[in-house]
Amino acid sequence: MRQEAGGDFERLLAYLRDARGFDFTGYKRASLMRRVAQRRSELGIDNYQVYLDYLQVHADEFAILFNKILINVTEFFRDKETWDYVAENVLPGIVAKGGDIRIWSAGASSGEEAFSAAILFCQALGEEGFLERVKIYATDVDEQALGKARSGYSDKELASLDEGVKERFFERQGDKFVFRAALRRVMIFGRHDLTQDAPISRLDLLICRNTLIYFTAEMQGKVLARFHYALNDDGYLFLGRAEMLLTHGALFHPVNQKERIFTKVARLPLRERLVLIAQSGSLEATNHVARQLRVRELATEGIPNPQLIVDAQGILVGSNQPARDLFDIPLADIGRALKDLEISYRPVDLRTPIDRVIRDRRPTSMPAVELKRADGEPAFFDVQVAPLIDEDGALVGTAINFIDVSHQVKLRADLDGLRQELQSSKEELETTNEELQSTVEELETTNEELQSTNEELETLNEELQSTNAELESINIDLRVRTDEVDRLNTLLLAITGNIEVGAAVLDWRGRVQVWNERAADLWGVRSDEVVGSSFYDLDIGLPAAELRQLIDAGTGGEPRHGELVVVATTRKGRQIRCRVMAHTLGDGDHPTGVVLVMEELNA
């Protein structure tokens, strides 16, 4: 029964891979089965086959299942001591080496760790240096989590950040906080499957925290091999607290095992070997025999071309049958120094190219060397001299191969013109290929920039919509207030224009704001002549200086009402007794002006 369940579960995984492109076959089976079982239990489904049928009918179930499998639990600067270590010990080295800085947050979930890295590097470089040097890629297989990273975070989700950091790097949009648009353009969010997609390369820092734990050991090895390729030789790998690299010591070296910081092992060690050495004879003879045995072991036997093998001491240790037939080498010459043999200089000098190969540790060749066959017929051979390098890097000898190219020499004269044309075409193709490669890189860069620009435009569009809504609301408020002011002005004009006493409204500085018709009739100046002028500067028959104390008391907030009777001269030159009453405008300790009522008293 358990085997049947296992088979149904594997069919479910295959369907997820084929239908939606999510390959979970590299994930740990126990964790996967436990999470899928939780979802089955929520639906009341008791086996995987029925759940597979349910998936095929209900398309919206995919997103629910993926959220159940891909548990997105993260926060800004999770494990703060670890981030402090990165800031103090890893970041300075990356910054100091100069040039561009490339960072990849793999398995970024909703983006908190990618933004945490951005905050650290921005604080270290300053905003200008950050925008100029840093590029951050944040990837995950969960599109919903990536959508959250792009749309912003709630106030609660930013609780782990200091208030100063929050204010500097985030700005409010509605009920969300988003990373500042000016800094956001160096960050690219996109879908990426670590088990299938090619890695992002040339990285200085690769952050992959608590993601590998979901994979099997075999899949972890494949992912880590890709990480090794992706990092620069001096790059850093930043893992989560739950992850270890105990079985991958050949790929990464721990900088701090506790904080899970690793560097790339640039040169992988060669596998060790065991050498069998003869039991008898002196040490020198034993080493000599061992060297010769190792040279013969490395030599390719049974090839049809003539071949000579010379060890590092210049001893001819081997020659195959075609070589012995071509050069008439007796078996007695095997084991002798090459320099003592005629073959070393006739028919062609071999010592010079052998010395060059030993010095440069690189193959060399002599094309189309003319030799005589045993029957006296001329023949042409390409002489190829190659070093024999042991696993430990030691040079143990050289191999001299003679490749018969007689038939090719006869054709070369006719093919020279064609070869030149082909060479010219090859160079043109190489140039075209370089241009295409350059164009591809430019297009990739342009694509990244367009994606970043698109995200900025989306953010700007949302800001414009919000601003437009606010402007519409303000416009409505202004219309309401304008209507109210017009109504009040109409009412005020109706009131002041119809009362039988002179009235004037002064602001707190004593400037005339309102001057009714009765005041104009009394003193002989129109409203448009006095509005905006100081009451004390008016050329009228009312003694303003005598009223200053009364007016100042009203604008100073002392008594709210006061009056004074003065002798005044009307516009017709007639002296009258005038009662002036002052009424304070405004509330509390902050009056805004005073209303003067001027009334002629009968004798």
Secondary structure, DSSP 8 states (H G I E B T S, - for coil): -HHHHHHHHHHHHHHHHHHH----TTB-HHHHHHHHHHHHHHHT--SHHHHHHHHHH-TTHHHHHHHHHS-----TTSSHHHHHHIIIIIHHHHHHT-S-EEEEEET-TTSHHHHHHHHHHHHHHHHHHHHHHEEEEEEES-HHHHHHHHH-B-TGGGTTS-HHHHHHHEEEETTEEEE-HHHHTTEEEEE--TTTS----SEEEEEE-S-GGGB-HHHHHHHHHHHHHHEEEEEEEEE-TT---TT-TTTEEEEETTTTEEEE-SS-----------SSS-HHHHHHHHHHHHHHHHS--S-SS-EEEEETTSBEEEE-HHHHHHHT--GGGTTSBGGGSGGGTSSS--HHHHHHHHHH-S-EEEEEEEEE-TTS-EEEEEEEEEEEE-TTS-EEEEEEEEEE-HHHHHHHHHHHHHHHHHHHHHHHHHHHHHHHHHHHHHHHHHHHHHHHHHHHHHHHHHHHHHHHHHHHHHHHHHHHHHHHHHHHHHHHHHHHHH-SSEEEEEETTSBEEEE-HHHHHHHS--HHHHTTSBGGG--SSS-HHHHHHHHHHHHTTS-SEEEEEEEEE-TTS-EEEEEEEEEEESSTT---EEEEEEEEE--
